[in-house]
């Protein structure tokens, strides 16, 4: 798991926990997986997570360390999916959001 995030408005890295606690805008991706019956894969976050521990969530999320291209982000997302759940699949970009 990465320890830093890339801040969006400063083009620099910061410790992930610090960025989350300070609520600083940073790049992230979210992976949502559906099977052929259109059922969404959910996972329960570890109780020891510093935020949202124990809650049910999408397959996994991560923080790209490079946003030079969609290809780089997709590659990092596939790596993260394998780290978290032990498998890979085709990943299709769907949308961008800010919150």
N, C-alpha and C positions, 0 to 999 in steps of 0.2 A: 504494500500500500504506500502511495506517495505521501510525503510529509509536507509538501509545499503546494501552493496553488498559484496560478498566474492571475494577477489582478487585471481587470479589464481596462480601467481608466489610467493606470499608471505604468503599464507594460513592465512590471517587475514581479518577482516572486515574494511570497510571504508564507510563513508557517501556516499550515491548514487550520489548526485549532485556533490560532490567533485571528485569522481572517474571519472564521465563523463566529467567534465570540464578539468581534468588533463589527460584525455584519457588513463587511466590505464586499463589494461586487467583484466576483471572480468567475472564470470560465468553469463550466461543469457540463457533464452529459448524463442522461438518464436512459437506461435500457429497459424497454418494456417488451416482454416476449408473449406471443400468442401461439397456441397450437392450432392444428387444422380445424378444430371445433370452435375456434375463436374464444377459447378460455385463456385468461391472463395468468401467467405465473406470478405468484406472490411469495415473498419470503419474510420471515419475522426477524427484525433487527435484533442483534445481541443486546441483552439487558445491560451490558457493560459499555455500550456506545455512549459517548458524551452528549449526543443529542438524539432525540427520538428513539432511545433504547426501548426495546420490547414491542415497538409498533410494527404493524404489517406494512410492507412497502413493495415497490416494483422489484424487478429482478436484481438490478444493482445500479449504482451511480459511480461516477469517478470525476476526476479533474484532469483535463488534458494539459500536458506541459508544453504543447506546441499547438497553435491554432493557424498554422500557415495554410492549411488546406483541409477540405472535408476528408480527403484520403487519410491524412495524418490523424485526425480526430477519430475516424472509423477504426483505424488500426489500434489506437490506444483503447478504444471502447471494447474491441474484440479481446485484447489482452486482459482488460479488467474483468470482463465476463468470465474468462477462463480462470483467473485468479479466484474469483468469488464462488463460482458454481461448477467449475471443472469441465465445461464444454464451450464450444463456439458454434456460431451459426451466422448466416448472412445478416448483415445489419443494414438497414435502410434508413437514411435520414428522413425525418418527417417534418420537423418544425423547429423554430427558434423561439424562445420566450425569455423575458426578463422579469425577475421578481426580487 
